[in-house]
Amino acid sequence: MKISIITVVYNNKDTIKDAIESVLNQDYKDIEYIIVDGASNDGTVEIINSYTKRIDKFISESDKGIYDAMNKGLKLATGDVVGILNSDDFYIDNCVLSQVLEKFKTEDIDALFANLIFVRASNLEKIVRHYDSSHFTPDKFAYGWMPAHPTFFVKREAYIKYGLFKTDYKIAADYELLVRFLYNYRLKYYYLNKNIIKMRLGGASTSGIKSNWILNREIIRACAENGIKTNMLKVLTKYPKKLLGLLNKIGK
């Protein structure tokens, strides 16, 4: 099976190298690597160009935001399975994609997700929080929970049948897409009990009160558009559990 990995980036010269090398160093060889750059002007493009011979498809042009860029990558993808690796993130070891594809080959599934760990940008060995996807079930979308999207892999035909990211969402188009795929269309999924990605803290959905307010409003919208009844009180119940998990981590 061929797997397409898509990285979107804009002015991220300090971290893009880690993302690229974590893909290129995978021991699974049938990888189509696609990078979509939003016309960076900080040296990012020069770093990407230094890997030109090992990157299958690379475009650099202005876009309408991260989800528009992701959609550009999805339209270029030709793999049987597709994953998206953010430019701030990187795979935790070189056998991640081998393990992912093994499950697609041996299990009757359409999609797979796993766990990730948040790390400090200043110290990539300092784990700040775990994102454990093990307790996810589709009914938990109503409470603001989803599996870790950076760990989400799905057969490309799902995007063809059920659509791409909705670009009128500011932060939660990934949430809406997972609701659509896993709740609305009931794709068969597999949970891989493994940390597969390190994510630097500070992304759009992990920073600031204003961003969290936008995120939660968009979560409610995503649920409504896919037939899930919820409200702000339900969605806000996720925060005590997240805080408890963080306190447990600090206490160790």
Secondary structure, 3 states (H helix, E strand, C coil): CCEEEEEEECCCCCCHHHHHHHHHCCCCCCEEEEEEECCCCCCHHHHHHCCHHHCCEEEECCCCCHHHHHHHHHHHCCCCEEEECCCCEEECCCCHHHHHHHHHHHCCCCEEEEEEEEEECCEEEEEEEEECCCCCCHHHHHHCCCCCHHHCEEEHHHHHHHCCCCCCCCCCHHHHHHHHHHHHCCCCEEEEEEEEEEEECCCCCCCCHHHHHHHHHHHHHHHHHCCCCCCHHHHHCHHHHHHHHHHHHHHC
